[in-house]
């Protein structure tokens, strides 16, 4: 199966040389796709403040701006091994989420999100990617600056003491996006390219 759908060029890829990145080596996700699936966003820091103050949903900052209450967008997952651009699955979900999830005081946004699988837009070979071929929920947070490396998205779940790094992000007004994983990586000199990546583009509302 070769992907033909376009993807926004401005969405930054999280390229992983040899399977490793800034936050450490990525590993194959656990059964059920948990790696990266427990994400949710929370409160919003108003641009009229110094960025340290978190706003509850619906609160107003010093300049009268209304904090973010909601997030909506799309998530895509690519996975496979073989020729460059040839994937076992290309899955799409619609994403809806409410702001104000707990678990990341350092985040400027946190959300409890629901991913609704779009089986019409999605494509896969046989039962490929069956571990994530379903509706899902998650808790994610968006950090404005991840230890001096720019915006990033983190995941949270109840058993974790601290949020965990997922990937780098971009923020452009009320438009945001993030990605994590690797795409078309040739790890050995055998002509095989490997892909396992999630990408999100969304609007803050």
NUVOKOL-518322 format. One record per residue (C-alpha): residue number from 1; residue in three letters; chain; x, y, z. Coordinates in nm, 3 decimals. Layout:
NUVOKOL-518322
<node k="NUM" r="ALA" c="A" px="X" py="Y" pz="Z"/>
...
This chain:
NUVOKOL-518322
<node k="1" r="UNK" c="A" px="0.000" py="0.000" pz="0.000"/>
<node k="2" r="UNK" c="A" px="0.155" py="0.332" pz="-0.106"/>
<node k="3" r="UNK" c="A" px="0.037" py="0.651" pz="0.057"/>
<node k="4" r="UNK" c="A" px="-0.085" py="0.929" pz="-0.170"/>
<node k="5" r="UNK" c="A" px="-0.252" py="1.165" pz="0.076"/>
<node k="6" r="UNK" c="A" px="-0.079" py="1.503" pz="0.127"/>
<node k="7" r="UNK" c="A" px="0.035" py="1.619" pz="0.474"/>
<node k="8" r="UNK" c="A" px="0.108" py="1.977" pz="0.581"/>
<node k="9" r="UNK" c="A" px="0.469" py="2.057" pz="0.502"/>
<node k="10" r="UNK" c="A" px="0.508" py="2.274" pz="0.809"/>
<node k="11" r="UNK" c="A" px="0.443" py="1.987" pz="1.050"/>
<node k="12" r="UNK" c="A" px="0.788" py="1.901" pz="1.189"/>
<node k="13" r="UNK" c="A" px="0.897" py="1.541" pz="1.159"/>
<node k="14" r="UNK" c="A" px="1.055" py="1.370" pz="1.455"/>
<node k="15" r="UNK" c="A" px="1.332" py="1.197" pz="1.266"/>
<node k="16" r="UNK" c="A" px="1.498" py="0.929" pz="1.471"/>
<node k="17" r="UNK" c="A" px="1.842" py="0.827" pz="1.356"/>
<node k="18" r="UNK" c="A" px="1.889" py="0.464" pz="1.436"/>
<node k="19" r="UNK" c="A" px="1.574" py="0.472" pz="1.649"/>
<node k="20" r="UNK" c="A" px="1.702" py="0.739" pz="1.898"/>
<node k="21" r="UNK" c="A" px="1.607" py="1.101" pz="1.961"/>
<node k="22" r="UNK" c="A" px="1.660" py="1.377" pz="2.216"/>
<node k="23" r="UNK" c="A" px="1.445" py="1.215" pz="2.484"/>
<node k="24" r="UNK" c="A" px="1.608" py="0.874" pz="2.440"/>
<node k="25" r="UNK" c="A" px="1.568" py="0.570" pz="2.222"/>
<node k="26" r="UNK" c="A" px="1.223" py="0.499" pz="2.088"/>
<node k="27" r="UNK" c="A" px="1.109" py="0.141" pz="2.105"/>
<node k="28" r="UNK" c="A" px="0.834" py="-0.047" pz="1.930"/>
<node k="29" r="UNK" c="A" px="0.503" py="0.041" pz="2.100"/>
<node k="30" r="UNK" c="A" px="0.357" py="-0.200" pz="2.352"/>
<node k="31" r="UNK" c="A" px="0.058" py="-0.409" pz="2.242"/>
<node k="32" r="UNK" c="A" px="-0.239" py="-0.179" pz="2.223"/>
<node k="33" r="UNK" c="A" px="-0.028" py="0.112" pz="2.104"/>
<node k="34" r="UNK" c="A" px="0.015" py="0.257" pz="2.452"/>
<node k="35" r="UNK" c="A" px="0.331" py="0.443" pz="2.361"/>
<node k="36" r="UNK" c="A" px="0.190" py="0.783" pz="2.280"/>
<node k="37" r="UNK" c="A" px="-0.173" py="0.691" pz="2.335"/>
<node k="38" r="UNK" c="A" px="-0.216" py="0.819" pz="2.691"/>
<node k="39" r="UNK" c="A" px="-0.207" py="1.189" pz="2.598"/>
<node k="40" r="UNK" c="A" px="-0.431" py="1.476" pz="2.729"/>
<node k="41" r="UNK" c="A" px="-0.402" py="1.873" pz="2.739"/>
<node k="42" r="UNK" c="A" px="-0.489" py="2.113" pz="3.043"/>
<node k="43" r="UNK" c="A" px="-0.497" py="2.485" pz="3.128"/>
<node k="44" r="UNK" c="A" px="-0.371" py="2.768" pz="2.906"/>
<node k="45" r="UNK" c="A" px="-0.120" py="3.039" pz="2.992"/>
<node k="46" r="UNK" c="A" px="-0.245" py="3.378" pz="2.872"/>
<node k="47" r="UNK" c="A" px="-0.016" py="3.561" pz="2.630"/>
<node k="48" r="UNK" c="A" px="-0.074" py="3.881" pz="2.824"/>
<node k="49" r="UNK" c="A" px="0.108" py="3.738" pz="3.129"/>
<node k="50" r="UNK" c="A" px="0.462" py="3.611" pz="3.175"/>
<node k="51" r="UNK" c="A" px="0.354" py="3.258" pz="3.079"/>
<node k="52" r="UNK" c="A" px="0.384" py="3.118" pz="3.431"/>
<node k="53" r="UNK" c="A" px="0.018" py="3.164" pz="3.521"/>
<node k="54" r="UNK" c="A" px="-0.225" py="2.892" pz="3.417"/>
<node k="55" r="UNK" c="A" px="-0.580" py="2.985" pz="3.325"/>
<node k="56" r="UNK" c="A" px="-0.880" py="2.769" pz="3.390"/>
<node k="57" r="UNK" c="A" px="-1.109" py="2.704" pz="3.095"/>
<node k="58" r="UNK" c="A" px="-1.317" py="3.013" pz="3.023"/>
<node k="59" r="UNK" c="A" px="-1.107" py="3.246" pz="3.244"/>
<node k="60" r="UNK" c="A" px="-0.977" py="3.570" pz="3.100"/>
<node k="61" r="UNK" c="A" px="-0.620" py="3.697" pz="3.105"/>
<node k="62" r="UNK" c="A" px="-0.505" py="4.050" pz="3.182"/>
<node k="63" r="UNK" c="A" px="-0.571" py="4.163" pz="2.826"/>
<node k="64" r="UNK" c="A" px="-0.920" py="4.013" pz="2.813"/>
<node k="65" r="UNK" c="A" px="-0.833" py="3.711" pz="2.597"/>
<node k="66" r="UNK" c="A" px="-1.043" py="3.403" pz="2.672"/>
<node k="67" r="UNK" c="A" px="-0.856" py="3.088" pz="2.762"/>
<node k="68" r="UNK" c="A" px="-0.877" py="2.777" pz="2.543"/>
<node k="69" r="UNK" c="A" px="-1.168" py="2.545" pz="2.626"/>
<node k="70" r="UNK" c="A" px="-1.143" py="2.289" pz="2.346"/>
<node k="71" r="UNK" c="A" px="-0.918" py="2.132" pz="2.085"/>
<node k="72" r="UNK" c="A" px="-1.022" py="1.966" pz="1.759"/>
<node k="73" r="UNK" c="A" px="-0.828" py="1.821" pz="1.471"/>
<node k="74" r="UNK" c="A" px="-0.697" py="1.508" pz="1.302"/>
<node k="75" r="UNK" c="A" px="-0.445" py="1.239" pz="1.384"/>
<node k="76" r="UNK" c="A" px="-0.268" py="1.016" pz="1.131"/>
<node k="77" r="UNK" c="A" px="-0.062" py="0.702" pz="1.188"/>
<node k="78" r="UNK" c="A" px="0.178" py="0.543" pz="0.939"/>
<node k="79" r="UNK" c="A" px="0.350" py="0.210" pz="0.995"/>
<node k="80" r="UNK" c="A" px="0.540" py="-0.042" pz="0.790"/>
<node k="81" r="UNK" c="A" px="0.865" py="-0.173" pz="0.656"/>
<node k="82" r="UNK" c="A" px="0.968" py="-0.204" pz="0.293"/>
<node k="83" r="UNK" c="A" px="1.011" py="0.044" pz="0.010"/>
<node k="84" r="UNK" c="A" px="1.027" py="0.414" pz="0.092"/>
<node k="85" r="UNK" c="A" px="0.671" py="0.550" pz="0.110"/>
<node k="86" r="UNK" c="A" px="0.517" py="0.201" pz="0.113"/>
<node k="87" r="UNK" c="A" px="0.332" py="0.145" pz="0.443"/>
<node k="88" r="UNK" c="A" px="0.129" py="-0.139" pz="0.591"/>
<node k="89" r="UNK" c="A" px="-0.129" py="0.108" pz="0.720"/>
<node k="90" r="UNK" c="A" px="-0.230" py="0.472" pz="0.697"/>
<node k="91" r="UNK" c="A" px="-0.493" py="0.541" pz="0.964"/>
<node k="92" r="UNK" c="A" px="-0.691" py="0.857" pz="1.036"/>
<node k="93" r="UNK" c="A" px="-0.881" py="0.972" pz="1.344"/>
<node k="94" r="UNK" c="A" px="-1.085" py="1.284" pz="1.416"/>
<node k="95" r="UNK" c="A" px="-0.981" py="1.439" pz="1.746"/>
<node k="96" r="UNK" c="A" px="-1.193" py="1.627" pz="2.000"/>
<node k="97" r="UNK" c="A" px="-1.084" py="1.729" pz="2.348"/>
<node k="98" r="UNK" c="A" px="-1.164" py="1.947" pz="2.648"/>
<node k="99" r="UNK" c="A" px="-0.904" py="2.164" pz="2.819"/>
<node k="100" r="UNK" c="A" px="-0.813" py="2.139" pz="3.185"/>
<node k="101" r="UNK" c="A" px="-0.671" py="1.789" pz="3.238"/>
<node k="102" r="UNK" c="A" px="-0.451" py="1.746" pz="3.545"/>
<node k="103" r="UNK" c="A" px="-0.097" py="1.618" pz="3.553"/>
<node k="104" r="UNK" c="A" px="0.128" py="1.875" pz="3.388"/>
<node k="105" r="UNK" c="A" px="0.172" py="2.207" pz="3.573"/>
<node k="106" r="UNK" c="A" px="0.454" py="2.300" pz="3.332"/>
<node k="107" r="UNK" c="A" px="0.223" py="2.277" pz="3.029"/>
<node k="108" r="UNK" c="A" px="0.055" py="2.578" pz="2.870"/>
<node k="109" r="UNK" c="A" px="-0.226" py="2.353" pz="2.742"/>
<node k="110" r="UNK" c="A" px="-0.359" py="2.018" pz="2.859"/>
<node k="111" r="UNK" c="A" px="-0.652" py="1.822" pz="2.717"/>
<node k="112" r="UNK" c="A" px="-0.853" py="1.508" pz="2.768"/>
<node k="113" r="UNK" c="A" px="-0.900" py="1.394" pz="2.409"/>
<node k="114" r="UNK" c="A" px="-1.099" py="1.135" pz="2.218"/>
<node k="115" r="UNK" c="A" px="-0.981" py="0.997" pz="1.885"/>
<node k="116" r="UNK" c="A" px="-1.259" py="0.871" pz="1.658"/>
<node k="117" r="UNK" c="A" px="-1.130" py="0.629" pz="1.393"/>
<node k="118" r="UNK" c="A" px="-1.228" py="0.714" pz="1.035"/>
<node k="119" r="UNK" c="A" px="-1.241" py="0.374" pz="0.859"/>
<node k="120" r="UNK" c="A" px="-1.335" py="0.533" pz="0.527"/>
<node k="121" r="UNK" c="A" px="-1.028" py="0.758" pz="0.511"/>
<node k="122" r="UNK" c="A" px="-0.802" py="0.490" pz="0.660"/>
<node k="123" r="UNK" c="A" px="-0.626" py="0.222" pz="0.458"/>
<node k="124" r="UNK" c="A" px="-0.436" py="-0.089" pz="0.563"/>
<node k="125" r="UNK" c="A" px="-0.311" py="-0.422" pz="0.434"/>
<node k="126" r="UNK" c="A" px="-0.526" py="-0.697" pz="0.579"/>
<node k="127" r="UNK" c="A" px="-0.530" py="-0.662" pz="0.958"/>
<node k="128" r="UNK" c="A" px="-0.219" py="-0.444" pz="0.978"/>
<node k="129" r="UNK" c="A" px="-0.209" py="-0.202" pz="1.274"/>
<node k="130" r="UNK" c="A" px="-0.499" py="-0.387" pz="1.435"/>
<node k="131" r="UNK" c="A" px="-0.366" py="-0.292" pz="1.780"/>
<node k="132" r="UNK" c="A" px="-0.466" py="0.074" pz="1.722"/>
<node k="133" r="UNK" c="A" px="-0.753" py="0.026" pz="1.476"/>
<node k="134" r="UNK" c="A" px="-1.023" py="0.164" pz="1.708"/>
<node k="135" r="UNK" c="A" px="-1.153" py="0.472" pz="1.887"/>
<node k="136" r="UNK" c="A" px="-0.919" py="0.583" pz="2.167"/>
<node k="137" r="UNK" c="A" px="-0.886" py="0.830" pz="2.454"/>
<node k="138" r="UNK" c="A" px="-0.575" py="1.003" pz="2.582"/>
<node k="139" r="UNK" c="A" px="-0.440" py="1.287" pz="2.793"/>
<node k="140" r="UNK" c="A" px="-0.182" py="1.524" pz="2.643"/>
<node k="141" r="UNK" c="A" px="-0.002" py="1.841" pz="2.741"/>
<node k="142" r="UNK" c="A" px="0.167" py="2.102" pz="2.526"/>
<node k="143" r="UNK" c="A" px="0.483" py="2.264" pz="2.662"/>
<node k="144" r="UNK" c="A" px="0.593" py="2.600" pz="2.522"/>
<node k="145" r="UNK" c="A" px="0.961" py="2.516" pz="2.569"/>
<node k="146" r="UNK" c="A" px="1.099" py="2.170" pz="2.642"/>
<node k="147" r="UNK" c="A" px="1.427" py="2.229" pz="2.826"/>
<node k="148" r="UNK" c="A" px="1.540" py="2.492" pz="2.577"/>
<node k="149" r="UNK" c="A" px="1.451" py="2.291" pz="2.267"/>
<node k="150" r="UNK" c="A" px="1.120" py="2.457" pz="2.177"/>
<node k="151" r="UNK" c="A" px="0.756" py="2.343" pz="2.193"/>
<node k="152" r="UNK" c="A" px="0.684" py="1.978" pz="2.267"/>
<node k="153" r="UNK" c="A" px="0.392" py="1.749" pz="2.347"/>
<node k="154" r="UNK" c="A" px="0.388" py="1.520" pz="2.650"/>
<node k="155" r="UNK" c="A" px="0.163" py="1.236" pz="2.753"/>
<node k="156" r="UNK" c="A" px="0.010" py="1.166" pz="3.093"/>
<node k="157" r="UNK" c="A" px="-0.165" py="0.873" pz="3.256"/>
<node k="158" r="UNK" c="A" px="-0.268" py="0.796" pz="3.611"/>
<node k="159" r="UNK" c="A" px="0.013" py="0.552" pz="3.692"/>
<node k="160" r="UNK" c="A" px="0.287" py="0.791" pz="3.579"/>
<node k="161" r="UNK" c="A" px="0.443" py="1.027" pz="3.834"/>
<node k="162" r="UNK" c="A" px="0.553" py="1.274" pz="3.567"/>
<node k="163" r="UNK" c="A" px="0.449" py="1.350" pz="3.207"/>
<node k="164" r="UNK" c="A" px="0.660" py="1.174" pz="2.944"/>
<node k="165" r="UNK" c="A" px="0.803" py="1.324" pz="2.625"/>
<node k="166" r="UNK" c="A" px="0.627" py="1.228" pz="2.303"/>
<node k="167" r="UNK" c="A" px="0.765" py="1.460" pz="2.037"/>
<node k="168" r="UNK" c="A" px="0.830" py="1.814" pz="1.928"/>
<node k="169" r="UNK" c="A" px="0.542" py="2.045" pz="1.836"/>
<node k="170" r="UNK" c="A" px="0.463" py="2.373" pz="1.663"/>
<node k="171" r="UNK" c="A" px="0.231" py="2.653" pz="1.773"/>
<node k="172" r="UNK" c="A" px="0.101" py="2.916" pz="1.530"/>
<node k="173" r="UNK" c="A" px="-0.170" py="3.130" pz="1.690"/>
<node k="174" r="UNK" c="A" px="-0.460" py="2.893" pz="1.757"/>
<node k="175" r="UNK" c="A" px="-0.316" py="2.625" pz="1.526"/>
<node k="176" r="UNK" c="A" px="-0.098" py="2.353" pz="1.679"/>
<node k="177" r="UNK" c="A" px="0.054" py="2.025" pz="1.572"/>
<node k="178" r="UNK" c="A" px="0.297" py="1.758" pz="1.680"/>
<node k="179" r="UNK" c="A" px="0.453" py="1.434" pz="1.565"/>
<node k="180" r="UNK" c="A" px="0.645" py="1.148" pz="1.720"/>
<node k="181" r="UNK" c="A" px="0.809" py="0.840" pz="1.581"/>
<node k="182" r="UNK" c="A" px="1.017" py="0.779" pz="1.270"/>
<node k="183" r="UNK" c="A" px="0.943" py="0.769" pz="0.898"/>
<node k="184" r="UNK" c="A" px="1.128" py="0.597" pz="0.613"/>
<node k="185" r="UNK" c="A" px="1.438" py="0.525" pz="0.823"/>
<node k="186" r="UNK" c="A" px="1.697" py="0.292" pz="0.665"/>
<node k="187" r="UNK" c="A" px="1.866" py="0.128" pz="0.963"/>
<node k="188" r="UNK" c="A" px="2.059" py="-0.135" pz="0.770"/>
<node k="189" r="UNK" c="A" px="2.205" py="-0.138" pz="0.422"/>
<node k="190" r="UNK" c="A" px="1.946" py="-0.379" pz="0.287"/>
<node k="191" r="UNK" c="A" px="1.710" py="-0.141" pz="0.105"/>
<node k="192" r="UNK" c="A" px="1.440" py="-0.165" pz="0.373"/>
<node k="193" r="UNK" c="A" px="1.283" py="0.150" pz="0.519"/>
<node k="194" r="UNK" c="A" px="1.098" py="0.148" pz="0.852"/>
<node k="195" r="UNK" c="A" px="0.813" py="0.373" pz="0.966"/>
<node k="196" r="UNK" c="A" px="0.617" py="0.414" pz="1.290"/>
<node k="197" r="UNK" c="A" px="0.483" py="0.766" pz="1.334"/>
<node k="198" r="UNK" c="A" px="0.185" py="0.956" pz="1.471"/>
<node k="199" r="UNK" c="A" px="0.104" py="1.310" pz="1.349"/>
<node k="200" r="UNK" c="A" px="-0.155" py="1.555" pz="1.479"/>
<node k="201" r="UNK" c="A" px="-0.280" py="1.886" pz="1.342"/>
<node k="202" r="UNK" c="A" px="-0.537" py="2.072" pz="1.552"/>
<node k="203" r="UNK" c="A" px="-0.713" py="2.401" pz="1.630"/>
<node k="204" r="UNK" c="A" px="-0.746" py="2.553" pz="1.977"/>
<node k="205" r="UNK" c="A" px="-1.094" py="2.690" pz="2.043"/>
